[in-house]
Amino acid sequence: MSDGKRDTLATIVAEDSALGQAASAVDQLSAHLPVAGQPAACPLCRADPWPCPRFMDAAARIHAAGVGLHELIPADLHPMLWSEPGQR
């Protein structure tokens, strides 16, 4: 991560699984993760602080699909989203 951007990877899941059903929301959520070391700014929504509305929308869709959000979001960002340990 020399430029501060978060590394990403692609993975394959069954389309009819919970994660497969939420795949487009996972892509959107990941795209709106802040650059490492700059947790208050969305890299795409320059006018909005992070977590931005698009991130929150994607998070809601993922949660509705029954997928755990805390496993999709880097640990360094958890305190900004969940104020108490275990509140996920």
N, C-alpha and C positions, 0 to 999 in steps of 0.2 A: 504494500500500500504506500508506495513512495509519494504519490501525488495526493494522498489523503482519501481517495475514493475507496469505497469498500469493495473487496473482491467479491465476485459473484460466480455462481456455477449453475449449470443446468442439470436437471434430474428428470427421470421419466417415472410417472406414476400412472396407475390405471385411471382412465377417464371417468369411470363410474365410481371411483372412491371419493371420500369426502374432500381430500386434497385435490384430486383431479377436477371436481366440480367447482372448486374455488381457485383454480389455476390462474385465471385472468386477474382476480383480486390479489393473489400472491404476487404476481408480476407488478401490479400497480403499487402495492405496499412496498415492495423492494425498490422500485424506482424512486420512491419518495422518502427513502431513508436518508438521513443527513450524512454529510461527509464526515469521516472520522475526525474527531477533534473539534467539530463545529456543530454540536448537537442542537443548537437553537435555530438552525436555518435549513429549510428544505432546498435541495439543489435544483428542483424544477419550479417550485412556486416561490419565486424570489420575493413576492410581496407578502407572503404569509410566513409566520414563524412555524417551527416544527413542534408538535405534529400538525401538519397542514390539513385542510378539509379533505383533500383527496386521499391522504394517508388514512384518516379517520374513517372515511367511507369504505375503503378497502378493508380495513380492520373489522368493521362491522359486518361486511359480507363474509369474511373468513370465519369470524366468530359464529355467525348464523349457520354456516356450513358444518359447524362442529369441530373445527380445527383449532388447536391451541395456539394462541398468538405468541405467547412467551417463547415458543420454540422457533418462531420465524423472525424474531427481532433480536439483534445483537444485545448481549447482556449489558453493555455499557449504556444502553438507552432505556433499560427497564425502569430505573428510578424516575425518569421523566414521564413515564406512562403510568406507573403504579406506585403510589406513595407509600404503601405499606407492604412489607414482604408477604408473599403469598396471595396478594390481591391481583389475580390474573384472570 
